[in-house]
Amino acid sequence: MISKALRTLQCHVPAIRPLKFASYNLGTRVLGWPMEEDFRLLARMAPVGLALDIGGNWGQSIYALQRTARPAKIVSFEPNPVLSARLTRVFAADTSVEIKPVGLADQEGAFRLYIPAYRGFIFDGLASLNYDAAAEWLNPHRIYGFDRKRLTVSEHEVGVKTLDEFGFRPDVVKIDVQGLELAVIRGGKETLAASKPVVIVETPPPDVVAALGEFGLMPYRYHGDRLIAGDTSGLNTVFIHPEREAALGIG
């Protein structure tokens, strides 16, 4: 009921959501809070050369990477045009951050992205490749006084590339792409094999763990300032190549 009430409120007061993320990101920049603890591990190897943020969203990971890994350069991939446009505006004056408004997969191409809005409030987090999924999630069960006439769904053609096309040699890679992680990895085989970066993935399924293992990237859970080998039970799993172990205090 609380979630439903908050969801309804933000449709009537759209400034709530930007304010929430602005507060979140300010806390990360200034205080290092709130921040997923896995990112704190990166401070052990800071500063690094290049960090890739695959799934830019509202910029949370960009700020977390800046505070911990302190990379000379961050390249953030965000295919959602609403979010990528916002990120471009926010980081326009920061030459260390580059926003690429494309998706990453295992082959180049394009796809159609559907983004629902209610009363003009854009639910970017509900963007989907499936029109029905985007159109049906918002309903009377999730918004008080729901009126379907106030629901709109915008359609966007989004470009897709492979990571290997860019020729990057990253030290850190964060991947959060809502189930498309395996396609990103398959399209970045050369990059991962050559760079052996530290990779952070949110709740990776077994096939993603196995795919990264092909490059010698082994899973760890960072918990209580300790790295637990083979543990993928946390929110994020950190994948580390033996060549990076010393820098992260392993062994």
C-alpha positions as CSV (number, residue, x, y, z in Angstrom):
1,M,0.0,0.0,0.0
2,I,2.9,2.4,0.8
3,S,4.5,1.8,-2.6
4,K,1.1,2.3,-4.3
5,A,0.6,5.6,-2.4
6,L,4.1,6.9,-3.2
7,R,3.7,5.9,-6.9
8,T,0.5,7.8,-7.1
9,L,2.0,10.8,-5.3
10,Q,4.9,11.1,-7.7
11,C,2.4,11.1,-10.6
12,H,0.9,14.3,-9.1
13,V,4.1,15.8,-7.9
14,P,6.7,14.8,-10.5
15,A,9.6,16.6,-8.7
16,I,9.7,13.9,-6.1
17,R,11.7,11.4,-8.1
18,P,14.4,13.7,-9.4
19,L,14.7,15.1,-5.8
20,K,15.2,11.5,-4.5
21,F,18.0,10.7,-6.9
22,A,19.6,14.1,-6.5
23,S,19.7,13.5,-2.8
24,Y,21.0,10.0,-3.3
25,N,23.8,11.1,-5.6
26,L,24.7,14.1,-3.4
27,G,25.1,11.7,-0.5
28,T,27.4,9.5,-2.6
29,R,29.5,12.4,-3.8
30,V,29.9,14.1,-0.4
31,L,29.6,11.3,2.1
32,G,30.0,8.1,0.3
33,W,26.5,7.2,1.4
34,P,24.3,5.5,0.4
35,M,26.4,3.3,-1.8
36,E,26.4,-0.4,-2.5
37,E,29.3,-1.8,-0.5
38,D,30.9,-3.7,-3.5
39,F,32.0,-0.3,-4.9
40,R,34.0,0.4,-1.8
41,L,36.3,-2.5,-2.7
42,L,37.4,-0.5,-5.7
43,A,39.1,2.1,-3.5
44,R,41.8,-0.5,-2.9
45,M,43.0,-0.2,-6.5
46,A,42.3,3.5,-7.0
47,P,43.0,5.5,-9.0
48,V,42.4,3.6,-12.3
49,G,42.5,4.6,-15.9
50,L,39.1,3.6,-17.4
51,A,35.8,2.5,-15.9
52,L,32.8,1.4,-17.9
53,D,29.3,1.9,-16.5
54,I,27.0,-0.3,-18.5
55,G,23.5,0.7,-17.6
56,G,23.8,4.4,-16.6
57,N,20.3,4.9,-15.2
58,W,20.3,8.1,-13.1
59,G,24.0,8.2,-12.6
60,Q,24.3,6.4,-9.3
61,S,27.2,4.2,-10.4
62,I,29.0,7.1,-12.0
63,Y,29.2,8.9,-8.7
64,A,30.1,5.7,-6.9
65,L,32.9,5.0,-9.3
66,Q,34.2,8.6,-9.0
67,R,34.3,8.3,-5.2
68,T,35.9,4.9,-5.0
69,A,37.9,3.9,-8.1
70,R,38.6,7.5,-9.0
71,P,39.1,6.7,-12.7
72,A,40.6,9.2,-15.2
73,K,37.7,8.4,-17.5
74,I,34.2,6.9,-17.1
75,V,32.2,5.8,-20.1
76,S,28.6,5.2,-19.3
77,F,26.2,3.3,-21.7
78,E,22.5,4.1,-21.3
79,P,20.1,3.2,-24.2
80,N,17.0,4.7,-22.6
81,P,16.8,8.1,-24.4
82,V,15.1,9.8,-21.5
83,L,17.9,8.8,-19.1
84,S,20.8,9.2,-21.5
85,A,19.6,12.8,-22.3
86,R,19.5,13.6,-18.6
87,L,22.9,12.1,-18.0
88,T,24.3,14.1,-20.8
89,R,23.0,17.3,-19.3
90,V,24.1,16.5,-15.8
91,F,27.7,15.6,-16.8
92,A,28.1,18.1,-19.7
93,A,30.8,20.1,-17.8
94,D,32.6,17.0,-16.5
95,T,35.2,16.0,-19.2
96,S,36.1,12.8,-17.3
97,V,32.6,11.4,-18.0
98,E,31.3,10.4,-21.5
99,I,27.7,9.3,-22.0
100,K,27.0,6.9,-24.9
101,P,23.2,6.7,-25.7
102,V,23.4,3.1,-27.0
103,G,22.8,-0.4,-25.7
104,L,25.3,-3.2,-25.7
105,A,24.7,-6.7,-26.9
106,D,26.3,-9.5,-28.8
107,Q,25.7,-8.0,-32.2
108,E,25.1,-4.6,-33.7
109,G,21.6,-3.5,-34.6
110,A,18.6,-1.7,-33.1
111,F,15.5,-2.4,-31.0
112,R,12.3,-0.7,-30.1
113,L,12.0,0.5,-26.5
114,Y,8.6,1.3,-25.0
115,I,8.4,3.7,-22.1
116,P,5.2,4.3,-20.2
117,A,4.1,7.6,-18.7
118,Y,1.1,8.5,-16.5
119,R,-0.3,12.0,-16.1
120,G,2.9,13.1,-17.9
121,F,5.2,11.4,-15.4
122,I,7.7,9.2,-17.2
123,F,8.2,5.7,-15.6
124,D,11.7,5.2,-17.1
125,G,12.3,2.2,-14.8
126,L,9.4,0.4,-16.6
127,A,10.9,0.7,-20.0
128,S,10.5,-2.6,-21.9
129,L,11.2,-4.2,-25.3
130,N,7.7,-5.5,-25.1
131,Y,4.8,-3.0,-25.6
132,D,2.3,-4.9,-23.5
133,A,4.7,-5.2,-20.6
134,A,5.2,-1.4,-20.7
135,A,1.5,-0.6,-21.1
136,E,0.0,-3.1,-18.6
137,W,2.1,-2.7,-15.5
138,L,0.5,0.5,-14.5
139,N,-3.1,-0.2,-13.5
140,P,-5.7,0.2,-10.8
141,H,-3.8,-2.2,-8.5
142,R,-0.7,0.0,-8.6
143,I,-2.1,3.6,-8.8
144,Y,-5.0,5.0,-6.8
145,G,-7.7,6.5,-9.0
146,F,-6.1,5.1,-12.1
147,D,-7.5,6.4,-15.4
148,R,-6.3,4.6,-18.5
149,K,-6.9,7.7,-20.6
150,R,-4.0,9.3,-18.8
151,L,-1.6,6.5,-19.6
152,T,0.7,6.9,-22.7
153,V,3.5,4.7,-24.0
154,S,6.2,6.3,-26.1
155,E,8.2,4.3,-28.7
156,H,11.9,4.8,-29.3
157,E,14.3,3.1,-31.7
158,V,17.6,2.4,-29.8
159,G,20.9,1.6,-31.3
160,V,22.8,-1.4,-30.2
161,K,26.6,-2.1,-30.5
162,T,29.0,-4.6,-29.1
163,L,31.5,-3.6,-26.5
164,D,34.4,-4.9,-28.6
165,E,33.6,-2.3,-31.3
166,F,34.9,0.5,-29.1
167,G,38.4,-1.0,-28.5
168,F,38.3,0.0,-24.8
169,R,40.8,-1.4,-22.2
170,P,38.9,-0.9,-18.9
171,D,40.2,-1.5,-15.4
172,V,36.6,-1.7,-14.0
173,V,33.3,-2.7,-15.6
174,K,29.9,-2.4,-14.0
175,I,27.1,-4.2,-15.7
176,D,23.4,-3.7,-14.7
177,V,21.2,-4.3,-17.8
178,Q,18.2,-6.2,-16.5
179,G,18.8,-9.7,-17.8
180,L,20.9,-8.8,-20.8
181,E,24.2,-9.4,-19.1
182,L,25.1,-12.5,-21.1
183,A,24.7,-10.7,-24.4
184,V,26.9,-7.8,-23.2
185,I,29.6,-10.3,-22.2
186,R,29.4,-12.2,-25.5
187,G,29.8,-8.9,-27.4
188,G,32.8,-7.9,-25.2
189,K,34.9,-11.1,-25.3
190,E,38.0,-9.4,-26.8
191,T,37.8,-6.5,-24.3
192,L,37.4,-8.8,-21.3
193,A,40.1,-11.2,-22.3
194,A,42.6,-8.4,-23.0
195,S,41.9,-6.1,-20.1
196,K,41.0,-8.6,-17.3
197,P,39.0,-5.8,-15.5
198,V,37.3,-6.1,-12.2
199,V,33.6,-6.6,-13.1
200,I,30.6,-5.9,-10.9
201,V,27.3,-7.6,-11.9
202,E,24.0,-7.4,-10.0
203,T,22.6,-10.8,-9.1
204,P,24.3,-12.8,-11.9
205,P,22.7,-16.0,-13.0
206,P,24.9,-19.2,-13.4
207,D,25.4,-18.7,-17.2
208,V,26.8,-15.2,-16.6
209,V,29.1,-16.6,-13.9
210,A,30.3,-19.3,-16.3
211,A,30.8,-16.9,-19.2
212,L,33.0,-14.6,-17.1
213,G,34.9,-17.6,-15.8
214,E,36.0,-18.3,-19.4
215,F,38.2,-15.2,-19.0
216,G,39.6,-16.1,-15.6
217,L,37.2,-13.7,-13.9
218,M,36.2,-15.5,-10.7
219,P,33.2,-14.6,-8.5
220,Y,33.5,-13.0,-5.0
221,R,31.2,-11.5,-2.5
222,Y,32.5,-8.4,-0.7
223,H,31.0,-8.4,2.7
224,G,32.2,-6.9,6.0
225,D,35.4,-5.7,4.3
226,R,36.1,-9.3,3.3
227,L,36.1,-11.1,-0.1
228,I,34.3,-14.4,0.0
229,A,35.4,-16.6,-2.9
230,G,32.6,-18.3,-4.9
231,D,29.8,-16.5,-3.1
232,T,27.2,-15.0,-5.4
233,S,24.5,-14.5,-2.8
234,G,24.8,-10.7,-2.3
235,L,23.2,-8.0,-4.3
236,N,26.3,-7.7,-6.5
237,T,29.0,-10.2,-7.3
238,V,32.5,-8.9,-8.0
239,F,34.5,-10.9,-10.6
240,I,38.3,-10.7,-10.2
241,H,41.1,-12.0,-12.4
242,P,44.2,-13.5,-10.6
243,E,46.3,-10.7,-12.0
244,R,44.2,-8.2,-10.1
245,E,44.2,-10.0,-6.8
246,A,47.2,-8.3,-5.3
247,A,45.8,-4.9,-5.9
248,L,42.6,-5.9,-4.1
249,G,44.3,-7.5,-1.1
250,I,43.5,-11.1,-2.0
251,G,45.9,-13.9,-1.0
